[in-house]
Amino acid sequence: MNKKLICESIVAVMMLSVTAMQSQAAIIGHWKLDDGSGSVVDDSSVNDRDGVLNSGTWKSTVPPAKVGGAIEFTSSGDGVSVNMGAGVLPSGNAERTITAWVRSDASSDKKFFGYGGSGAGRTFDWVVEGTGIWLRHGGGQVKWDFGYTLGTMMHVAIVVPIDAANVGDVKLYIDGSEQAAPNINNNSVLDTTAATSFYIGRGFSSAAFDGIVDDVQFYDTALSDQDISSLAANPGATVPEPATMTLLALGGLAMLRRRRK
């Protein structure tokens, strides 16, 4: 195969890659929780959706933070509230992924993030309960009992796949690994209420968190197993956004074309 044909083949593959990348969804919020002081919780994504620290204490050392800084919550107050604006938070059964590093110091209905509304399947609140994590959805709970030990920092990834219908279709990953199918005591239709506020250190309903939360990321797509494994293995990293990946691919195309001249 001559050099021209090789270059043309590479260009074709890269163009296909660009097309695929453009179909990916972007991060809608990334709160590193590294601010260290004040009441503003910075969103480091391009969206600039800053939150407000209503309760909690900034931590600036590792540990207790996983990377950079973190916030410690103590079972009281309203945690962090983020006004995302209308139409930003995924609702109904729309795909989504939320990830964070979490350390719980109590095991009784302590919500580390959430949003939504009232009614079965309408709330999207996440809690540490017993020896696992529960999705409290407004009409019951979905339980993943994986033997969690209090005081242990874990990477939590919540994924609503594109074909989700019921609350039991939601996936939970701990430290990069998908957990076994949950014990479901209420198989409600997944119909998260359209909301404007996202909460960290509490949920839509009260029951403030007791422990550490660090590096919260919110995507409006269902990340792949590989993406989640990478986030767990590389604290503080994000999944590359499509615009960045497209520019890299186009840069590679330009280099190839210059070499052919």
Beta strands, then each sheet from edge to edge (+ up, - down):
strand 1: 27-31
strand 2: 40-41
strand 3: 51-53
strand 4: 57-59
strand 5: 70-74
strand 6: 80-83
strand 7: 96-104
strand 8: 110-116
strand 9: 123-129
strand 10: 132-136
strand 11: 141-145
strand 12: 153-160
strand 13: 171-174
strand 14: 177-178
strand 15: 183-184
strand 16: 197-200
strand 17: 210-219
sheet 1: 1+ 17- 5+ 4-
sheet 2: 1+ 17- 7+ 12- 13+ 14-
sheet 3: 2+ 3- 6+ 16- 8+ 9- 10+ 11- 15+
end
